């Protein structure tokens, strides 16, 4: 069997005593070949996982036919309803993998109703983990991807929002709604040509004007829905507004911007500058926090910036 015919899965998402439900393959001696590692109905044990780690193996492989069962396994691990031996780090890794896979599939499909249903489901799963008393921010930060794909950015922003909202004292129900809003906040970007989003150089004025339309486009797609709150809609519409009126698409000032949109603005900037982009390298977290502080009180809400940068420092500093 050839690796090119299989789907890579992270070893970090596997837990001992849990049956994945699909055959697992590992790379053979020949780089392009794969061999069976574990049958679908056999549970890995802690010794198996430790041997993989010792050998430096971070990925195994599944067939495309086994993707649905693997997705179910990820949901079980992320929710904590699988094996009793599942760690918070494994739950974080599983959450990220399942959210990315489901969100990408939904975004590619381009069905707004499907996307909303998907984000509402994923926000429940994410909130269950993010509001768990044993959750450690560092466990999630270590498994995040940082590429420029819209679905990756949306997932990271949603996680950051859940962490921030919890720290600011929002209820679990509100955190769930805020996370869903984060998953949807850049929906309008799906209408922007990928060549513009991935352009390695500086955008020209016409291209930037197209980018600036995405909050309005996303809002237009969602405005008539009855399953979204005004706060979630404002996260989509206002996440590029600035409290001093210099933002877009309207140029709202402080008290005209929804609190959830103000939160989204802070973590949206942080995620964007600390992730890989075609035109620049990721910014170190220290510089990203300094950037937010410079905008605090003028473009961004001071209290939110202080809370978020405190979370980052407590997470990143040894």
C-alpha positions as CSV (number, residue, x, y, z in Angstrom):
1,X,0.0,0.0,0.0
2,X,1.2,3.5,-0.9
3,X,1.2,6.4,1.7
4,X,-0.1,8.7,-1.1
5,X,-3.3,6.7,-1.0
6,X,-3.8,7.2,2.7
7,X,-4.7,10.0,5.2
8,X,-2.2,11.0,7.8
9,X,-3.4,11.1,11.5
10,X,-1.6,12.5,14.5
11,X,-0.3,10.0,17.1
12,X,-1.1,12.7,19.7
13,X,-4.8,12.1,19.1
14,X,-4.6,8.4,20.0
15,X,-5.2,7.1,23.5
16,X,-4.5,3.8,25.1
17,X,-7.4,1.4,25.5
18,X,-9.4,3.2,22.9
19,X,-10.5,1.4,19.7
20,X,-10.1,3.7,16.8
21,X,-12.5,1.7,14.6
22,X,-10.3,1.7,11.4
23,X,-7.1,0.1,10.5
24,X,-4.0,2.1,11.3
25,X,-0.9,2.0,9.0
26,X,2.7,3.1,9.5
27,X,5.4,3.9,7.1
28,X,7.4,0.9,5.8
29,X,11.1,0.8,5.3
30,X,10.5,2.2,1.8
31,X,9.5,5.9,2.3
32,X,6.6,5.7,-0.1
33,X,5.1,2.4,1.3
34,X,2.9,1.7,4.3
35,X,2.2,-1.5,6.2
36,X,-0.5,-2.4,8.6
37,X,0.2,-1.3,12.2
38,X,-3.0,-2.0,14.1
39,X,-6.4,-3.6,13.2
40,X,-9.6,-1.6,13.5
41,X,-11.0,-3.6,16.4
42,X,-7.8,-3.7,18.5
43,X,-7.1,-1.1,21.1
44,X,-3.6,0.4,21.4
45,X,-2.1,0.3,24.9
46,X,0.2,2.7,26.6
47,X,3.3,0.7,25.7
48,X,2.4,0.9,22.0
49,X,2.1,4.7,22.2
50,X,5.3,5.0,24.2
51,X,7.2,3.0,21.6
52,X,5.9,5.2,18.8
53,X,7.1,8.3,20.7
54,X,10.5,6.7,21.3
55,X,10.9,6.0,17.6
56,X,10.0,9.6,16.8
57,X,6.8,8.5,14.9
58,X,4.3,11.3,15.1
59,X,1.9,10.2,12.3
60,X,0.1,7.0,11.4
61,X,-2.2,6.6,8.4
62,X,-5.8,5.5,7.7
63,X,-7.7,4.8,4.5
64,X,-10.2,7.3,3.1
65,X,-12.9,4.7,3.8
66,X,-11.9,4.8,7.5
67,X,-12.2,8.6,7.9
68,X,-15.7,8.6,9.3
69,X,-14.8,6.1,12.0
70,X,-11.7,8.1,12.9
71,X,-13.7,11.3,13.1
72,X,-16.0,9.5,15.5
73,X,-13.0,8.5,17.6
74,X,-11.7,12.1,17.6
75,X,-15.1,13.3,18.9
76,X,-15.1,10.7,21.7
77,X,-11.6,11.6,22.7
78,X,-12.2,15.4,22.6
79,X,-15.3,15.1,24.6
80,X,-13.7,12.9,27.2
81,X,-16.3,10.2,26.7
82,X,-13.8,7.6,25.4
83,X,-11.2,5.8,27.5
84,X,-10.7,6.8,31.1
85,X,-7.0,7.1,30.4
86,X,-7.4,10.0,27.9
87,X,-5.4,13.0,29.0
88,X,-6.3,16.7,28.6
89,X,-3.4,17.0,26.1
90,X,-4.9,14.2,24.0
91,X,-8.3,15.8,24.2
92,X,-6.9,19.1,23.0
93,X,-5.1,17.4,20.0
94,X,-8.3,15.4,19.1
95,X,-10.4,18.6,19.3
96,X,-8.1,20.5,17.0
97,X,-7.9,17.7,14.4
98,X,-11.7,17.1,14.2
99,X,-12.6,20.8,14.1
100,X,-10.1,21.5,11.3
101,X,-11.2,18.5,9.3
102,X,-14.9,19.2,9.7
103,X,-14.6,23.0,9.1
104,X,-12.4,22.5,6.0
105,X,-14.9,20.1,4.5
106,X,-17.8,22.4,5.2
107,X,-16.1,25.5,3.9
108,X,-15.2,23.7,0.7
109,X,-18.7,22.5,0.3
110,X,-19.9,26.1,0.4
111,X,-23.3,25.4,1.9
112,X,-24.1,28.2,4.4
113,X,-26.7,26.1,6.3
114,X,-24.2,23.2,6.6
115,X,-21.5,25.5,7.8
116,X,-23.7,27.0,10.5
117,X,-24.8,23.5,11.7
118,X,-21.2,22.4,11.7
119,X,-19.9,25.3,13.7
120,X,-22.7,25.0,16.3
121,X,-21.8,21.3,16.7
122,X,-18.1,22.0,16.9
123,X,-18.6,24.9,19.3
124,X,-20.3,22.6,21.8
125,X,-17.4,20.1,21.6
126,X,-14.8,22.9,22.0
127,X,-16.6,24.6,24.9
128,X,-16.9,21.3,26.8
129,X,-13.1,21.1,26.7
130,X,-12.2,24.8,27.1
131,X,-14.4,25.2,30.2
132,X,-13.2,22.0,31.9
133,X,-11.6,22.8,35.2
134,X,-8.6,20.7,34.2
135,X,-8.0,22.3,30.8
136,X,-4.5,23.8,30.3
137,X,-4.1,26.4,27.6
138,X,-0.6,25.2,26.8
139,X,-1.9,21.8,25.8
140,X,-4.0,23.3,23.1
141,X,-1.5,25.9,22.0
142,X,1.1,23.1,21.4
143,X,-1.1,21.3,18.8
144,X,-2.5,24.3,16.9
145,X,-1.6,24.7,13.2
146,X,-0.5,28.2,12.1
147,X,-1.0,28.3,8.3
148,X,-2.9,30.9,6.4
149,X,-5.9,28.8,5.4
150,X,-9.2,30.4,6.4
151,X,-10.5,27.4,8.2
152,X,-7.3,27.1,10.3
153,X,-7.4,30.8,11.2
154,X,-11.1,30.5,12.1
155,X,-10.5,27.5,14.3
156,X,-7.6,29.2,16.2
157,X,-9.6,32.4,16.6
158,X,-12.5,30.4,18.0
159,X,-10.3,28.6,20.6
160,X,-8.7,31.9,21.6
161,X,-12.1,33.4,22.0
162,X,-13.3,30.5,24.2
163,X,-10.2,30.9,26.4
164,X,-10.6,34.7,26.6
165,X,-14.4,34.6,27.3
166,X,-13.9,32.1,30.1
167,X,-11.3,34.3,31.7
168,X,-13.6,37.3,31.4
169,X,-16.3,35.5,33.3
170,X,-18.8,34.7,30.6
171,X,-21.2,31.8,31.3
172,X,-20.6,28.4,29.6
173,X,-23.6,29.0,27.3
174,X,-22.2,32.4,26.3
175,X,-18.7,30.9,25.7
176,X,-20.3,28.3,23.4
177,X,-22.0,31.1,21.4
178,X,-18.8,33.1,21.3
179,X,-16.8,30.1,20.0
180,X,-19.4,29.5,17.3
181,X,-19.2,33.2,16.3
182,X,-15.4,32.8,16.1
183,X,-15.7,29.8,13.8
184,X,-18.0,31.9,11.5
185,X,-16.3,35.3,11.8
186,X,-14.4,35.1,8.4
187,X,-17.2,33.3,6.4
188,X,-17.2,36.2,4.0
189,X,-13.6,35.5,3.0
190,X,-14.7,32.3,1.2
191,X,-15.9,34.6,-1.5
192,X,-12.5,36.2,-2.0
193,X,-10.2,34.7,-4.7
194,X,-7.6,32.4,-3.1
195,X,-5.0,34.1,-5.3
196,X,-5.6,37.3,-3.3
197,X,-5.7,35.6,0.1
198,X,-2.4,33.8,-0.7
199,X,-0.7,36.6,-2.5
200,X,3.0,36.7,-1.5
201,X,3.4,40.5,-1.9
202,X,1.5,43.6,-0.8
203,X,-2.1,43.9,-1.9
204,X,-2.9,46.7,-4.3
205,X,-5.8,49.1,-3.5
206,X,-8.3,47.1,-5.5
207,X,-7.4,43.8,-3.9
208,X,-7.6,45.4,-0.4
209,X,-11.0,46.7,-1.2
210,X,-12.1,43.2,-2.1
211,X,-10.7,41.9,1.2
212,X,-12.5,44.7,3.1
213,X,-15.9,43.4,1.8
214,X,-15.7,40.1,3.7
215,X,-17.4,41.3,7.0
216,X,-20.3,42.6,5.0
217,X,-20.5,39.5,2.8
218,X,-20.4,37.2,5.8
219,X,-23.1,39.1,7.6
220,X,-25.3,39.1,4.5
221,X,-25.0,35.3,4.3
222,X,-26.1,34.9,7.9
223,X,-28.4,37.8,8.7
224,X,-31.7,36.0,8.2
225,X,-30.8,33.0,10.2
226,X,-32.9,32.3,13.4
227,X,-30.2,30.0,15.0
228,X,-27.6,32.8,15.5
229,X,-27.6,35.6,18.0
230,X,-27.0,39.3,17.4
231,X,-23.7,38.9,19.2
232,X,-22.6,36.2,16.8
233,X,-23.7,38.2,13.8
234,X,-21.8,41.3,15.1
235,X,-18.7,39.2,15.5
236,X,-18.9,38.5,11.7
237,X,-19.8,42.1,10.8
238,X,-17.7,44.1,13.3
239,X,-14.5,42.2,13.9
240,X,-12.5,44.7,11.9
241,X,-14.1,47.8,13.5
242,X,-11.9,49.9,15.8
243,X,-13.0,51.8,18.9
244,X,-11.6,55.0,17.5
245,X,-13.7,54.7,14.3
246,X,-10.8,53.8,12.0
247,X,-12.1,50.3,11.2
248,X,-14.3,48.8,8.5
249,X,-16.8,48.2,7.0
250,X,-18.7,51.1,8.7
251,X,-16.2,52.9,10.9
252,X,-18.1,52.3,14.2
253,X,-16.8,53.8,17.4
254,X,-16.5,52.2,20.8
255,X,-20.1,52.0,22.2
256,X,-21.4,51.0,18.7
257,X,-19.3,47.8,18.6
258,X,-20.6,44.7,20.3
259,X,-18.4,43.4,23.2
260,X,-18.0,40.1,21.4
261,X,-16.8,41.8,18.3
262,X,-14.3,43.7,20.4
263,X,-13.0,40.4,21.7
264,X,-12.8,38.9,18.3
265,X,-10.8,41.9,17.0
266,X,-8.1,41.3,19.6
267,X,-7.6,37.6,19.1
268,X,-8.1,37.9,15.3
269,X,-5.1,40.3,15.1
270,X,-3.0,38.1,17.5
271,X,-3.8,34.9,15.5
272,X,-3.0,36.6,12.2
273,X,0.4,38.0,13.1
274,X,1.6,34.9,14.9
275,X,0.7,32.5,12.0
276,X,2.5,31.8,8.8
277,X,1.5,34.1,5.9
278,X,2.7,34.0,2.2
279,X,4.2,37.4,2.6
280,X,5.9,37.1,6.0
281,X,7.1,34.9,8.8
282,X,5.1,34.5,12.1
283,X,5.7,37.1,14.7
284,X,7.0,36.0,18.1
285,X,4.3,36.1,20.8
286,X,6.2,38.8,22.7
287,X,6.1,41.1,19.7
288,X,2.5,40.3,19.1
289,X,1.6,41.2,22.6
290,X,3.5,44.5,22.3
291,X,1.6,45.2,19.1
292,X,-1.8,44.7,20.8
293,X,-0.7,47.0,23.7
294,X,0.2,49.8,21.3
295,X,-3.3,49.6,19.9
296,X,-4.9,49.3,23.3
297,X,-7.2,52.1,24.2
298,X,-7.2,53.5,20.7
299,X,-8.1,50.7,18.2
300,X,-8.7,47.9,20.7
301,X,-10.5,47.7,24.1
302,X,-8.0,48.0,26.9
303,X,-9.5,45.5,29.3
304,X,-9.7,42.8,26.6
305,X,-6.1,43.4,25.5
306,X,-4.9,43.2,29.1
307,X,-6.7,40.0,29.8
308,X,-5.5,38.3,26.5
309,X,-1.9,39.4,26.8
310,X,-1.9,38.1,30.4
311,X,-3.2,34.7,29.3
312,X,-0.5,34.6,26.6
313,X,2.3,35.5,29.0
314,X,1.1,32.9,31.6
315,X,1.0,30.3,28.9
316,X,4.2,31.0,27.0
317,X,6.6,31.9,29.8
318,X,8.4,29.0,31.5
